[in-house]
Amino acid sequence: MERVTVRVPGRSYQVIVGSGVLERADDLMPSLPGATQAFVVSDRTVHEAWFPPLAAALDRGGLHAVPLLVPAGEDAKTLDVYRALLHQLATQEAHRDDPIVALGGGSIGDLAGFVASTYMRGTPFVQVPTTLTAQVDAAIGGKTAVNLPEGKNLVGAFHQPCVVLSEISALGSLPDRDFRAGLGEVAKYALTIDVELLDELERDPSPVLARQPDALERLVTRCVAAKAGAVAEDERDTGRRLILNYGHTLGHALERLDAFAGRSHGEAIAVGMVFAARLSEARGLGAEGLTARTLRLLSSLGLDTDGPMPPTEDILHAFRLDKKFRDGVRFVLLEDVGRPRIVDGVPRDEVRRLLHEMGAPA
């Protein structure tokens, strides 16, 4: 079992990573004075697999676990689902001391965290991520949100969890596509922050791909530590934390244009990282061979960066709705692995040309 402390202004919390973490939730959760119920948000599949042991642990800790079921994936991140959860909390007499628990992937965490940030002006929030994407990235850092048809994560708030309990054994039962999607976020950390992790993955990714528990525990812990450092420096995503958006500008546009029903998040940001590497090299900023190295890494992790692209003008329009848009498109680029740089105002013609080269029709 590994522990990483996330330090944010005025407080800190722990991310606890290991097998059997969920069953020890009563021992590992911080004290929540006044709490009598825990409202556990999950989709049906995750609920059936992981709610019983979690509920038993919460009960031992004096909290009655109340399940709140929502749709799976991005379908949960709507204002309608958000509103329905608020009504359920009110009708079941949830109080401001009672925690909201996100049991599932990143979408569940985004939704449940936004509910926790707004119900009664804020309630305790516990993250119990069960996907690789959520464990290495989405569950840490306090970003919560739901989507609008116009864009991803446009309605939300910063609301840090009081603890994150990452159950490694949950990763063993993930569908292959979901597991590979998480490796997209892993690749992001390897390319931008943790070059030693990159070297390890390039040398031999087989223990990770075989989902060996000890390898996954080390992998998740390293990624959490990388994100914790960025969050500690920049909780509100205005400075250093922006580097964690590497590959996400194009990635989020692809998700939105697919109506959140095409590429997974990890698959979309994999394409976005290839685009960012190509843009870095095209501008004379990135080291020669950066794109080829990126493609080799993503391929070795089973991430496909081909496939159809939406029309170029649709992508350019989607960029304008990106939260980081400031009188032009902002990209996180790389001078080399481990050396990210935030670049504003990349000319549209330059972006358009590279999108065409990657197969986006005019």
C-alpha positions in Angstrom: 0.0 0.0 0.0 1.4 3.4 -1.0 0.4 6.9 0.1 0.9 10.2 -1.7 0.0 13.5 0.0 -1.6 16.2 -2.2 -1.0 19.6 -0.7 -3.3 22.5 -1.6 -3.6 25.9 0.1 -4.9 25.5 3.6 -5.2 21.7 3.7 -3.9 18.4 2.3 -5.2 14.9 1.7 -3.9 11.5 1.0 -4.2 9.3 -2.1 -3.9 5.7 -0.9 -3.0 3.1 -3.5 -3.1 -0.7 -3.1 -5.0 -3.9 -3.2 -7.6 -4.2 -0.5 -7.9 -0.5 0.0 -11.6 -0.4 -0.6 -12.3 -3.1 2.1 -10.4 -1.0 4.6 -12.2 2.2 3.9 -13.3 2.5 7.5 -9.7 2.6 8.7 -8.4 4.8 5.9 -11.0 7.5 5.6 -10.4 10.6 7.7 -12.8 11.4 10.6 -16.0 13.0 9.4 -17.7 14.5 12.5 -21.4 14.6 12.3 -21.7 12.3 9.3 -24.2 9.4 9.5 -24.7 8.5 5.9 -22.5 8.2 2.8 -24.1 8.7 -0.6 -22.3 6.4 -3.0 -22.6 7.5 -6.7 -21.8 4.8 -9.2 -23.1 3.1 -12.4 -24.8 -0.3 -12.2 -21.8 -2.4 -13.3 -19.5 -0.8 -10.8 -22.1 -0.9 -8.1 -22.6 -4.6 -8.5 -18.9 -5.3 -8.3 -17.7 -2.9 -5.6 -20.5 -1.4 -3.6 -21.0 -4.4 -1.2 -17.4 -4.4 0.2 -17.4 -0.6 0.3 -20.7 -0.5 2.1 -19.6 -3.1 4.6 -16.5 -1.0 5.4 -18.4 2.2 5.7 -20.9 0.5 8.0 -18.1 -0.6 10.3 -17.1 3.0 10.4 -20.6 4.2 11.4 -21.8 5.4 8.0 -24.9 4.0 6.4 -24.1 3.6 2.6 -26.8 4.9 0.3 -26.4 3.9 -3.4 -27.2 6.5 -6.1 -27.1 4.9 -9.5 -26.4 6.9 -12.7 -25.6 6.1 -16.3 -22.2 4.9 -17.2 -19.5 7.0 -18.8 -20.0 10.5 -20.2 -23.8 10.0 -20.2 -23.7 10.6 -16.5 -22.1 14.1 -16.9 -25.2 16.0 -17.8 -27.2 18.7 -16.0 -30.2 16.4 -16.0 -28.4 13.7 -14.1 -26.8 16.3 -11.8 -30.2 17.8 -11.0 -31.7 14.3 -10.3 -28.9 13.6 -7.8 -29.6 16.8 -6.0 -33.2 15.9 -5.7 -32.3 12.4 -4.4 -30.0 13.9 -1.7 -32.7 16.3 -0.6 -35.5 13.7 -0.4 -33.2 11.3 1.6 -32.3 14.1 4.0 -28.6 14.3 3.3 -26.9 16.8 5.5 -23.8 18.9 4.9 -21.7 16.6 7.0 -22.6 13.5 5.0 -20.0 12.6 2.4 -20.6 12.1 -1.3 -18.6 9.1 -2.5 -17.6 8.7 -6.1 -17.3 5.0 -6.9 -16.2 4.4 -10.5 -14.3 6.1 -13.3 -13.5 9.7 -14.1 -17.0 10.6 -15.3 -18.5 9.4 -12.0 -15.9 11.4 -10.1 -16.5 14.6 -12.1 -20.3 14.3 -11.6 -20.2 13.3 -7.9 -17.6 15.9 -7.1 -19.7 18.7 -8.7 -22.7 17.5 -6.7 -20.6 17.6 -3.5 -19.3 21.1 -4.3 -22.8 22.5 -4.6 -25.2 20.6 -2.4 -25.7 22.7 0.7 -22.8 24.9 -0.5 -20.4 22.0 -0.2 -20.2 18.6 1.5 -17.3 16.2 2.1 -16.2 14.3 -1.0 -14.5 10.9 -1.2 -13.0 9.5 -4.4 -12.9 5.7 -4.8 -11.6 5.4 -8.4 -12.0 2.0 -10.1 -10.5 2.8 -13.6 -6.9 3.5 -14.6 -7.8 6.9 -16.0 -9.4 7.9 -12.7 -6.6 6.5 -10.5 -3.7 8.1 -12.3 -5.4 11.4 -13.2 -9.1 12.3 -12.8 -9.6 11.5 -9.1 -6.7 13.8 -8.0 -6.7 17.6 -8.0 -10.3 18.6 -7.3 -11.6 19.4 -10.8 -15.3 18.5 -11.0 -17.7 19.2 -13.9 -20.5 18.2 -16.2 -20.7 18.6 -19.9 -22.8 20.8 -22.2 -23.6 19.9 -25.8 -21.3 22.8 -26.7 -18.3 21.4 -24.9 -16.7 19.2 -22.3 -16.6 20.2 -18.6 -18.0 23.6 -19.2 -20.0 23.6 -15.9 -18.1 22.8 -12.8 -16.1 23.8 -9.7 -12.9 23.0 -7.9 -13.7 20.8 -4.9 -10.9 18.7 -3.5 -11.7 15.3 -2.0 -10.9 14.6 1.6 -9.2 11.3 0.6 -8.7 9.1 -2.5 -8.9 5.4 -2.2 -7.4 3.7 -5.3 -8.2 0.0 -5.4 -5.6 -1.7 -7.6 -7.5 -5.0 -7.8 -10.3 -3.2 -9.7 -8.0 -2.6 -12.6 -7.8 -6.4 -13.3 -11.4 -6.6 -14.4 -11.4 -3.6 -16.7 -12.3 -4.2 -20.3 -9.1 -3.9 -22.5 -10.3 -0.7 -24.2 -10.9 1.0 -20.8 -7.5 -0.1 -19.5 -5.7 1.2 -22.6 -7.6 4.5 -22.3 -6.0 4.9 -18.9 -2.6 4.3 -20.5 -3.2 7.4 -22.6 -3.0 9.5 -19.3 0.0 7.5 -18.2 1.8 8.3 -21.4 1.0 12.0 -20.8 2.8 12.0 -17.5 5.7 10.0 -19.0 6.2 12.5 -21.8 5.7 15.7 -19.8 7.0 15.1 -16.3 8.4 11.7 -15.4 11.1 10.8 -18.0 12.2 7.9 -15.8 8.7 6.4 -16.2 9.0 7.0 -19.9 12.3 5.1 -20.0 10.7 2.2 -18.1 7.8 2.0 -20.4 9.9 2.2 -23.5 12.2 -0.5 -22.1 9.5 -3.0 -21.2 5.8 -2.2 -20.8 4.9 -5.9 -20.5 4.4 -6.0 -16.6 1.9 -3.1 -17.0 0.2 -4.6 -20.0 -0.1 -7.9 -18.1 -1.7 -5.9 -15.3 0.6 -7.3 -12.7 -0.6 -5.8 -9.4 2.8 -4.7 -8.1 3.6 -3.0 -11.4 0.2 -1.3 -11.5 0.6 -0.1 -7.9 4.0 1.5 -8.8 2.6 3.0 -12.0 -0.4 4.6 -10.3 1.7 5.9 -7.4 4.2 7.5 -9.8 1.5 9.2 -11.8 -0.3 10.4 -8.7 3.0 11.9 -7.4 3.5 13.7 -10.7 0.0 15.2 -10.6 0.2 16.0 -6.9 3.3 18.1 -7.5 1.6 20.1 -10.2 -1.6 20.6 -8.2 0.4 21.8 -5.1 2.0 24.5 -7.3 -1.2 25.5 -9.1 -4.5 24.3 -7.7 -6.7 26.5 -10.0 -5.1 25.6 -13.3 -3.6 29.0 -14.1 0.1 28.1 -14.3 2.2 24.9 -14.0 -0.9 22.7 -13.8 -1.7 23.6 -17.4 1.0 21.2 -18.6 -1.3 18.4 -17.5 -3.5 19.4 -20.5 -0.9 18.0 -22.9 -2.8 16.4 -25.8 -6.1 17.6 -24.3 -6.9 20.6 -26.5 -7.4 18.4 -29.6 -8.5 15.5 -27.4 -11.4 17.3 -25.9 -12.5 18.7 -29.3 -12.6 15.1 -30.7 -14.7 13.9 -27.7 -17.1 16.7 -28.1 -17.4 16.3 -31.9 -18.1 12.6 -31.4 -20.8 13.6 -29.0 -18.9 11.8 -26.3 -19.8 8.5 -28.0 -16.8 7.8 -30.2 -13.2 7.8 -29.0 -12.7 7.3 -25.3 -10.9 10.1 -23.4 -7.6 8.2 -23.5 -7.9 7.5 -27.1 -8.7 11.1 -28.0 -5.8 12.5 -26.0 -3.5 10.0 -27.6 -4.4 11.6 -31.0 -4.0 15.0 -29.3 -0.5 14.1 -28.1 0.6 13.1 -31.6 -0.8 16.4 -32.9 1.0 18.3 -30.2 4.3 16.5 -30.9 3.9 17.3 -34.7 3.1 20.9 -33.9 6.2 21.1 -31.6 8.5 19.9 -34.3 6.8 21.9 -37.1 7.4 25.1 -35.1 11.1 24.3 -34.5 10.4 24.0 -30.8 10.4 20.3 -30.3 13.4 18.0 -30.6 13.8 16.1 -33.9 12.2 12.7 -33.6 9.7 13.7 -30.9 6.7 12.6 -33.0 8.2 9.3 -33.9 9.1 8.6 -30.2 5.5 9.6 -29.2 4.0 7.2 -31.8 6.3 4.3 -30.7 5.3 4.8 -27.1 1.6 5.0 -27.8 1.7 2.0 -30.1 3.6 -0.1 -27.5 0.8 0.7 -25.1 -1.9 -0.4 -27.5 -3.2 3.0 -28.3 -4.4 3.6 -31.8 -3.8 7.1 -33.1 -5.3 6.6 -36.6 -9.0 6.5 -37.4 -11.3 9.1 -39.0 -11.0 12.8 -38.1 -13.8 15.3 -38.1 -13.7 18.2 -40.6 -11.0 20.7 -39.9 -13.3 23.7 -39.5 -15.4 21.8 -37.0 -12.3 21.1 -34.9 -11.2 24.8 -35.1 -14.6 25.9 -34.0 -14.5 23.4 -31.1 -11.2 24.9 -30.0 -12.9 28.2 -29.4 -15.0 26.6 -26.7 -12.0 25.2 -24.9 -11.7 26.6 -21.4 -8.1 27.6 -22.1 -8.9 29.6 -25.2 -7.5 33.2 -24.9 -7.8 35.2 -28.2 -6.4 32.1 -29.9 -5.7 28.5 -29.3 -3.4 27.6 -26.4 -1.4 24.4 -26.7 0.9 22.6 -24.4 3.9 21.7 -26.5 7.2 19.9 -25.8 10.7 21.2 -26.3 11.6 17.6 -25.6 10.3 14.8 -23.3 10.1 16.2 -19.8 10.3 19.8 -21.1 6.7 21.1 -21.7 6.0 24.7 -22.7 2.6 26.5 -22.9 2.2 28.3 -26.2 -0.5 30.8 -26.9 -1.8 32.2 -30.2 -0.8 29.4 -32.6 -2.0 30.7 -36.0 -5.1 29.0 -37.4 -3.4 28.3 -40.8 -0.6 26.4 -39.0 -3.1 24.3 -37.1 -5.3 23.8 -40.1 -2.3 22.5 -42.2 -1.3 19.9 -39.5 -4.9 18.8 -39.1 -5.1 18.2 -42.9 -1.9 16.2 -42.7 -3.4 14.0 -40.0 -6.4 13.2 -42.2 -9.0 15.9 -41.2 -11.0 16.8 -44.3 -11.4 20.5 -45.2 
